[in-house]
Amino acid sequence: MKESDIVKAILKYLKTVPGCFAWKEHGGMYGTAGIPDIICCYRGRFYGFEVKTEDGEPTRLQEATIRKIQKAGGTALVVRSVDEVRAVIDGSLQ
């Protein structure tokens, strides 16, 4: 499965979660390098999901950005499936 397919599946899932606001962050010259693929706000919590395939690895810049988000109190991590995102969202609320 391609990374773009995983992103689409995750966004489709997040759109079914009541009260969840999520979008795909598009790179480019006006964006910030290293920002996770999917940004999500749910129940007052910030999530950054860097989407990778089963064998994909984040770049050093992506890893550094994830650490910055975590240091600021947000949740950010590499995910590889909808199930992982669901577990993070559900687990954060307990």
N, CA, C and O atoms as CSV, one atom per row, in Angstrom:
chain,resi,resn,atom,element,x,y,z
A,1,MET,N,N,0.834,-1.176,0.000
A,1,MET,CA,C,0.000,0.000,0.000
A,1,MET,C,C,0.883,1.245,0.000
A,1,MET,O,O,1.878,1.311,0.723
A,2,LYS,N,N,0.516,2.220,-0.807
A,2,LYS,CA,C,1.282,3.461,-0.900
A,2,LYS,C,C,0.965,4.375,0.285
A,2,LYS,O,O,-0.102,4.290,0.893
A,3,GLU,N,N,1.912,5.239,0.591
A,3,GLU,CA,C,1.725,6.190,1.687
A,3,GLU,C,C,0.484,7.059,1.461
A,3,GLU,O,O,-0.262,7.331,2.401
A,4,SER,N,N,0.267,7.488,0.234
A,4,SER,CA,C,-0.896,8.334,-0.056
A,4,SER,C,C,-2.208,7.594,0.210
A,4,SER,O,O,-3.192,8.216,0.609
A,5,ASP,N,N,-2.236,6.283,-0.004
A,5,ASP,CA,C,-3.429,5.487,0.281
A,5,ASP,C,C,-3.688,5.408,1.794
A,5,ASP,O,O,-4.833,5.450,2.245
A,6,ILE,N,N,-2.617,5.295,2.549
A,6,ILE,CA,C,-2.746,5.248,4.005
A,6,ILE,C,C,-3.258,6.596,4.520
A,6,ILE,O,O,-4.132,6.640,5.386
A,7,VAL,N,N,-2.719,7.684,3.990
A,7,VAL,CA,C,-3.171,9.024,4.376
A,7,VAL,C,C,-4.664,9.165,4.105
A,7,VAL,O,O,-5.408,9.630,4.969
A,8,LYS,N,N,-5.102,8.774,2.926
A,8,LYS,CA,C,-6.528,8.871,2.574
A,8,LYS,C,C,-7.396,8.063,3.534
A,8,LYS,O,O,-8.446,8.533,3.971
A,9,ALA,N,N,-6.962,6.862,3.859
A,9,ALA,CA,C,-7.733,6.005,4.761
A,9,ALA,C,C,-7.811,6.612,6.168
A,9,ALA,O,O,-8.859,6.564,6.812
A,10,ILE,N,N,-6.717,7.170,6.628
A,10,ILE,CA,C,-6.709,7.801,7.951
A,10,ILE,C,C,-7.638,9.016,7.969
A,10,ILE,O,O,-8.425,9.179,8.901
A,11,LEU,N,N,-7.551,9.859,6.956
A,11,LEU,CA,C,-8.429,11.034,6.893
A,11,LEU,C,C,-9.892,10.623,6.815
A,11,LEU,O,O,-10.750,11.250,7.437
A,12,LYS,N,N,-10.178,9.578,6.058
A,12,LYS,CA,C,-11.555,9.076,5.960
A,12,LYS,C,C,-12.055,8.651,7.343
A,12,LYS,O,O,-13.186,8.959,7.721
A,13,TYR,N,N,-11.217,7.952,8.085
A,13,TYR,CA,C,-11.585,7.547,9.440
A,13,TYR,C,C,-11.800,8.767,10.335
A,13,TYR,O,O,-12.818,8.855,11.021
A,14,LEU,N,N,-10.848,9.714,10.338
A,14,LEU,CA,C,-10.950,10.872,11.228
A,14,LEU,C,C,-12.199,11.700,10.947
A,14,LEU,O,O,-12.749,12.321,11.857
A,15,LYS,N,N,-12.651,11.713,9.695
A,15,LYS,CA,C,-13.875,12.449,9.358
A,15,LYS,C,C,-15.118,11.805,9.980
A,15,LYS,O,O,-16.163,12.448,10.068
A,16,THR,N,N,-15.018,10.559,10.405
A,16,THR,CA,C,-16.149,9.883,11.047
A,16,THR,C,C,-16.165,10.101,12.561
A,16,THR,O,O,-17.145,9.757,13.222
A,17,VAL,N,N,-15.100,10.666,13.112
A,17,VAL,CA,C,-15.006,10.877,14.558
A,17,VAL,C,C,-15.690,12.201,14.887
A,17,VAL,O,O,-15.218,13.258,14.470
A,18,PRO,N,N,-16.793,12.156,15.630
A,18,PRO,CA,C,-17.514,13.392,15.940
A,18,PRO,C,C,-16.631,14.413,16.667
A,18,PRO,O,O,-15.949,14.079,17.637
A,19,GLY,N,N,-16.652,15.647,16.190
A,19,GLY,CA,C,-15.895,16.714,16.831
A,19,GLY,C,C,-14.423,16.754,16.480
A,19,GLY,O,O,-13.681,17.566,17.032
A,20,CYS,N,N,-13.991,15.908,15.589
A,20,CYS,CA,C,-12.586,15.864,15.188
A,20,CYS,C,C,-12.355,16.791,13.999
A,20,CYS,O,O,-13.119,16.767,13.035
A,21,PHE,N,N,-11.313,17.603,14.064
A,21,PHE,CA,C,-10.923,18.491,12.977
A,21,PHE,C,C,-9.543,18.053,12.510
A,21,PHE,O,O,-8.571,18.142,13.260
A,22,ALA,N,N,-9.456,17.579,11.265
A,22,ALA,CA,C,-8.189,17.044,10.753
A,22,ALA,C,C,-8.009,17.421,9.298
A,22,ALA,O,O,-8.979,17.584,8.557
A,23,TRP,N,N,-6.742,17.559,8.896
A,23,TRP,CA,C,-6.451,17.860,7.504
A,23,TRP,C,C,-5.082,17.320,7.121
A,23,TRP,O,O,-4.237,17.037,7.970
A,24,LYS,N,N,-4.897,17.187,5.824
A,24,LYS,CA,C,-3.612,16.779,5.256
A,24,LYS,C,C,-2.773,18.023,5.079
A,24,LYS,O,O,-3.194,18.980,4.428
A,25,GLU,N,N,-1.603,18.010,5.649
A,25,GLU,CA,C,-0.681,19.134,5.505
A,25,GLU,C,C,0.114,18.928,4.218
A,25,GLU,O,O,0.786,17.911,4.041
A,26,HIS,N,N,0.025,19.900,3.335
A,26,HIS,CA,C,0.734,19.810,2.059
A,26,HIS,C,C,2.040,20.575,2.147
A,26,HIS,O,O,2.072,21.720,2.599
A,27,GLY,N,N,3.102,19.946,1.718
A,27,GLY,CA,C,4.400,20.600,1.710
A,27,GLY,C,C,4.472,21.625,0.594
A,27,GLY,O,O,3.508,21.835,-0.142
A,28,GLY,N,N,5.592,22.240,0.485
A,28,GLY,CA,C,5.774,23.232,-0.558
A,28,GLY,C,C,6.505,24.443,-0.031
A,28,GLY,O,O,6.907,24.491,1.131
A,29,MET,N,N,6.671,25.414,-0.893
A,29,MET,CA,C,7.479,26.565,-0.493
A,29,MET,C,C,6.805,27.445,0.557
A,29,MET,O,O,7.479,28.260,1.187
A,30,TYR,N,N,5.505,27.306,0.761
A,30,TYR,CA,C,4.822,28.108,1.767
A,30,TYR,C,C,4.562,27.335,3.057
A,30,TYR,O,O,4.056,27.900,4.027
A,31,GLY,N,N,4.897,26.075,3.074
A,31,GLY,CA,C,4.699,25.252,4.260
A,31,GLY,C,C,5.960,25.200,5.105
A,31,GLY,O,O,7.003,25.730,4.723
A,32,THR,N,N,5.850,24.560,6.248
A,32,THR,CA,C,6.990,24.376,7.133
A,32,THR,C,C,7.533,22.971,6.935
A,32,THR,O,O,6.796,21.996,7.081
A,33,ALA,N,N,8.791,22.859,6.608
A,33,ALA,CA,C,9.403,21.554,6.362
A,33,ALA,C,C,9.357,20.697,7.623
A,33,ALA,O,O,9.584,21.186,8.730
A,34,GLY,N,N,9.065,19.427,7.443
A,34,GLY,CA,C,9.075,18.483,8.551
A,34,GLY,C,C,7.754,18.323,9.272
A,34,GLY,O,O,7.631,17.453,10.134
A,35,ILE,N,N,6.754,19.144,8.941
A,35,ILE,CA,C,5.452,19.053,9.605
A,35,ILE,C,C,4.820,17.695,9.268
A,35,ILE,O,O,4.900,17.246,8.124
A,36,PRO,N,N,4.193,17.036,10.256
A,36,PRO,CA,C,3.566,15.732,9.987
A,36,PRO,C,C,2.521,15.809,8.877
A,36,PRO,O,O,1.958,16.870,8.611
A,37,ASP,N,N,2.275,14.681,8.243
A,37,ASP,CA,C,1.342,14.591,7.115
A,37,ASP,C,C,-0.082,14.979,7.486
A,37,ASP,O,O,-0.766,15.657,6.719
A,38,ILE,N,N,-0.525,14.551,8.657
A,38,ILE,CA,C,-1.895,14.825,9.090
A,38,ILE,C,C,-1.858,15.569,10.414
A,38,ILE,O,O,-1.199,15.147,11.365
A,39,ILE,N,N,-2.578,16.680,10.459
A,39,ILE,CA,C,-2.733,17.467,11.677
A,39,ILE,C,C,-4.168,17.264,12.150
A,39,ILE,O,O,-5.103,17.272,11.349
A,40,CYS,N,N,-4.332,17.084,13.449
A,40,CYS,CA,C,-5.646,16.766,13.993
A,40,CYS,C,C,-5.827,17.453,15.346
A,40,CYS,O,O,-4.909,17.489,16.166
A,41,CYS,N,N,-7.004,17.986,15.559
A,41,CYS,CA,C,-7.383,18.500,16.868
A,41,CYS,C,C,-8.652,17.777,17.287
A,41,CYS,O,O,-9.649,17.777,16.565
A,42,TYR,N,N,-8.604,17.162,18.457
A,42,TYR,CA,C,-9.745,16.401,18.944
A,42,TYR,C,C,-9.833,16.542,20.453
A,42,TYR,O,O,-8.899,16.216,21.185
A,43,ARG,N,N,-10.980,17.038,20.898
A,43,ARG,CA,C,-11.228,17.246,22.330
A,43,ARG,C,C,-10.118,18.055,22.992
A,43,ARG,O,O,-9.661,17.732,24.089
A,44,GLY,N,N,-9.698,19.107,22.306
A,44,GLY,CA,C,-8.707,20.012,22.861
A,44,GLY,C,C,-7.282,19.512,22.830
A,44,GLY,O,O,-6.398,20.114,23.440
A,45,ARG,N,N,-7.046,18.422,22.131
A,45,ARG,CA,C,-5.693,17.862,22.047
A,45,ARG,C,C,-5.165,17.973,20.621
A,45,ARG,O,O,-5.908,17.824,19.651
A,46,PHE,N,N,-3.880,18.235,20.519
A,46,PHE,CA,C,-3.208,18.369,19.224
A,46,PHE,C,C,-2.518,17.055,18.887
A,46,PHE,O,O,-1.828,16.466,19.718
A,47,TYR,N,N,-2.720,16.604,17.643
A,47,TYR,CA,C,-2.073,15.387,17.155
A,47,TYR,C,C,-1.381,15.682,15.829
A,47,TYR,O,O,-1.935,16.365,14.967
A,48,GLY,N,N,-0.187,15.170,15.679
A,48,GLY,CA,C,0.523,15.209,14.408
A,48,GLY,C,C,0.878,13.781,14.029
A,48,GLY,O,O,1.614,13.106,14.748
A,49,PHE,N,N,0.352,13.324,12.901
A,49,PHE,CA,C,0.599,11.957,12.443
A,49,PHE,C,C,1.490,11.984,11.210
A,49,PHE,O,O,1.079,12.460,10.152
A,50,GLU,N,N,2.694,11.481,11.345
A,50,GLU,CA,C,3.599,11.324,10.206
A,50,GLU,C,C,3.337,9.935,9.643
A,50,GLU,O,O,3.622,8.935,10.300
A,51,VAL,N,N,2.802,9.868,8.443
A,51,VAL,CA,C,2.377,8.606,7.852
A,51,VAL,C,C,3.526,7.984,7.047
A,51,VAL,O,O,4.173,8.642,6.231
A,52,LYS,N,N,3.749,6.711,7.305
A,52,LYS,CA,C,4.775,5.959,6.580
A,52,LYS,C,C,4.230,4.583,6.218
A,52,LYS,O,O,3.323,4.065,6.871
A,53,THR,N,N,4.800,4.000,5.162
A,53,THR,CA,C,4.475,2.623,4.800
A,53,THR,C,C,5.147,1.696,5.808
A,53,THR,O,O,5.888,2.150,6.680
A,54,GLU,N,N,4.889,0.410,5.686
A,54,GLU,CA,C,5.464,-0.558,6.626
A,54,GLU,C,C,6.986,-0.460,6.722
A,54,GLU,O,O,7.550,-0.622,7.804
A,55,ASP,N,N,7.644,-0.199,5.610
A,55,ASP,CA,C,9.107,-0.136,5.640
A,55,ASP,C,C,9.640,1.289,5.516
A,55,ASP,O,O,10.850,1.487,5.406
A,56,GLY,N,N,8.756,2.280,5.532
A,56,GLY,CA,C,9.181,3.674,5.436
A,56,GLY,C,C,9.712,4.189,6.761
A,56,GLY,O,O,9.270,3.757,7.826
A,57,GLU,N,N,10.646,5.099,6.696
A,57,GLU,CA,C,11.247,5.687,7.900
A,57,GLU,C,C,11.165,7.209,7.813
A,57,GLU,O,O,11.298,7.771,6.726
A,58,PRO,N,N,10.948,7.881,8.940
A,58,PRO,CA,C,10.923,9.346,8.920
A,58,PRO,C,C,12.324,9.921,8.692
A,58,PRO,O,O,13.333,9.307,9.040
A,59,THR,N,N,12.352,11.091,8.112
A,59,THR,CA,C,13.634,11.775,7.934
A,59,THR,C,C,14.081,12.346,9.281
A,59,THR,O,O,13.309,12.379,10.238
A,60,ARG,N,N,15.309,12.784,9.341
A,60,ARG,CA,C,15.812,13.400,10.574
A,60,ARG,C,C,15.027,14.663,10.902
A,60,ARG,O,O,14.759,14.949,12.069
A,61,LEU,N,N,14.657,15.420,9.870
A,61,LEU,CA,C,13.866,16.625,10.093
A,61,LEU,C,C,12.481,16.275,10.637
A,61,LEU,O,O,11.988,16.947,11.543
A,62,GLN,N,N,11.858,15.248,10.104
A,62,GLN,CA,C,10.553,14.810,10.607
A,62,GLN,C,C,10.655,14.337,12.051
A,62,GLN,O,O,9.783,14.648,12.864
A,63,GLU,N,N,11.701,13.595,12.381
A,63,GLU,CA,C,11.912,13.145,13.759
A,63,GLU,C,C,12.089,14.329,14.697
A,63,GLU,O,O,11.544,14.337,15.801
A,64,ALA,N,N,12.855,15.336,14.259
A,64,ALA,CA,C,13.075,16.531,15.084
A,64,ALA,C,C,11.768,17.294,15.299
A,64,ALA,O,O,11.519,17.797,16.394
A,65,THR,N,N,10.940,17.383,14.270
A,65,THR,CA,C,9.661,18.083,14.387
A,65,THR,C,C,8.733,17.335,15.339
A,65,THR,O,O,8.042,17.958,16.145
A,66,ILE,N,N,8.712,16.027,15.255
A,66,ILE,CA,C,7.905,15.215,16.174
A,66,ILE,C,C,8.332,15.493,17.616
A,66,ILE,O,O,7.480,15.670,18.487
A,67,ARG,N,N,9.637,15.534,17.877
A,67,ARG,CA,C,10.125,15.807,19.228
A,67,ARG,C,C,9.710,17.209,19.694
A,67,ARG,O,O,9.359,17.389,20.860
A,68,LYS,N,N,9.746,18.196,18.803
A,68,LYS,CA,C,9.339,19.560,19.167
A,68,LYS,C,C,7.861,19.615,19.546
A,68,LYS,O,O,7.487,20.276,20.515
A,69,ILE,N,N,7.029,18.918,18.779
A,69,ILE,CA,C,5.593,18.882,19.089
A,69,ILE,C,C,5.373,18.217,20.440
A,69,ILE,O,O,4.575,18.699,21.244
A,70,GLN,N,N,6.064,17.125,20.696
A,70,GLN,CA,C,5.924,16.424,21.970
A,70,GLN,C,C,6.388,17.307,23.125
A,70,GLN,O,O,5.749,17.348,24.177
A,71,LYS,N,N,7.493,18.009,22.930
A,71,LYS,CA,C,8.018,18.900,23.971
A,71,LYS,C,C,7.037,20.031,24.272
A,71,LYS,O,O,6.975,20.515,25.402
A,72,ALA,N,N,6.274,20.453,23.269
A,72,ALA,CA,C,5.296,21.522,23.444
A,72,ALA,C,C,3.982,21.011,24.045
A,72,ALA,O,O,3.063,21.797,24.278
A,73,GLY,N,N,3.887,19.709,24.296
A,73,GLY,CA,C,2.699,19.145,24.928
A,73,GLY,C,C,1.724,18.471,23.984
A,73,GLY,O,O,0.681,17.985,24.421
A,74,GLY,N,N,2.044,18.432,22.693
A,74,GLY,CA,C,1.188,17.757,21.726
A,74,GLY,C,C,1.568,16.296,21.593
A,74,GLY,O,O,2.576,15.849,22.141
A,75,THR,N,N,0.759,15.567,20.868
A,75,THR,CA,C,1.040,14.175,20.555
A,75,THR,C,C,1.458,14.102,19.095
A,75,THR,O,O,0.724,14.551,18.214
A,76,ALA,N,N,2.601,13.553,18.840
A,76,ALA,CA,C,3.089,13.401,17.470
A,76,ALA,C,C,3.858,12.096,17.374
A,76,ALA,O,O,4.630,11.748,18.267
A,77,LEU,N,N,3.638,11.381,16.282
A,77,LEU,CA,C,4.307,10.108,16.100
A,77,LEU,C,C,4.165,9.622,14.670
A,77,LEU,O,O,3.378,10.154,13.887
A,78,VAL,N,N,4.942,8.601,14.350
A,78,VAL,CA,C,4.853,7.935,13.057
A,78,VAL,C,C,3.763,6.878,13.158
A,78,VAL,O,O,3.729,6.098,14.109
A,79,VAL,N,N,2.872,6.856,12.168
A,79,VAL,CA,C,1.810,5.841,12.107
A,79,VAL,C,C,1.849,5.165,10.754
A,79,VAL,O,O,2.319,5.737,9.770
A,80,ARG,N,N,1.347,3.935,10.717
A,80,ARG,CA,C,1.386,3.152,9.487
A,80,ARG,C,C,0.016,2.598,9.097
A,80,ARG,O,O,-0.113,1.886,8.102
A,81,SER,N,N,-1.018,2.936,9.900
A,81,SER,CA,C,-2.351,2.405,9.607
A,81,SER,C,C,-3.435,3.197,10.335
A,81,SER,O,O,-3.163,3.966,11.257
A,82,VAL,N,N,-4.655,2.984,9.893
A,82,VAL,CA,C,-5.816,3.575,10.567
A,82,VAL,C,C,-5.909,3.026,11.989
A,82,VAL,O,O,-6.220,3.767,12.922
A,83,ASP,N,N,-5.643,1.748,12.157
A,83,ASP,CA,C,-5.735,1.137,13.485
A,83,ASP,C,C,-4.803,1.814,14.482
A,83,ASP,O,O,-5.168,1.988,15.645
A,84,GLU,N,N,-3.613,2.198,14.048
A,84,GLU,CA,C,-2.686,2.887,14.942
A,84,GLU,C,C,-3.240,4.256,15.342
A,84,GLU,O,O,-3.147,4.650,16.505
A,85,VAL,N,N,-3.809,4.972,14.390
A,85,VAL,CA,C,-4.399,6.284,14.686
A,85,VAL,C,C,-5.561,6.124,15.650
A,85,VAL,O,O,-5.676,6.877,16.616
A,86,ARG,N,N,-6.414,5.159,15.396
A,86,ARG,CA,C,-7.562,4.894,16.278
A,86,ARG,C,C,-7.081,4.604,17.697
A,86,ARG,O,O,-7.656,5.117,18.657
A,87,ALA,N,N,-6.046,3.798,17.842
A,87,ALA,CA,C,-5.517,3.462,19.164
A,87,ALA,C,C,-4.969,4.699,19.883
A,87,ALA,O,O,-5.149,4.846,21.091
A,88,VAL,N,N,-4.308,5.575,19.149
A,88,VAL,CA,C,-3.769,6.805,19.745
A,88,VAL,C,C,-4.904,7.698,20.214
A,88,VAL,O,O,-4.891,8.181,21.347
A,89,ILE,N,N,-5.888,7.921,19.347
A,89,ILE,CA,C,-7.024,8.777,19.699
A,89,ILE,C,C,-7.769,8.187,20.897
A,89,ILE,O,O,-8.050,8.899,21.861
A,90,ASP,N,N,-8.086,6.914,20.843
A,90,ASP,CA,C,-8.824,6.266,21.934
A,90,ASP,C,C,-7.984,6.217,23.223
A,90,ASP,O,O,-8.501,6.460,24.313
A,91,GLY,N,N,-6.711,5.907,23.091
A,91,GLY,CA,C,-5.840,5.796,24.259
A,91,GLY,C,C,-5.577,7.116,24.942
A,91,GLY,O,O,-5.382,7.147,26.157
A,92,SER,N,N,-5.566,8.196,24.208
A,92,SER,CA,C,-5.322,9.514,24.777
A,92,SER,C,C,-6.479,9.996,25.629
A,92,SER,O,O,-6.313,10.881,26.469
A,93,LEU,N,N,-7.644,9.421,25.417
A,93,LEU,CA,C,-8.836,9.906,26.110
A,93,LEU,C,C,-9.086,9.146,27.413
A,93,LEU,O,O,-10.033,9.462,28.134
A,94,GLN,N,N,-8.269,8.168,27.720
A,94,GLN,CA,C,-8.492,7.371,28.935
A,94,GLN,C,C,-7.656,7.874,30.075
A,94,GLN,O,O,-7.716,7.323,31.174
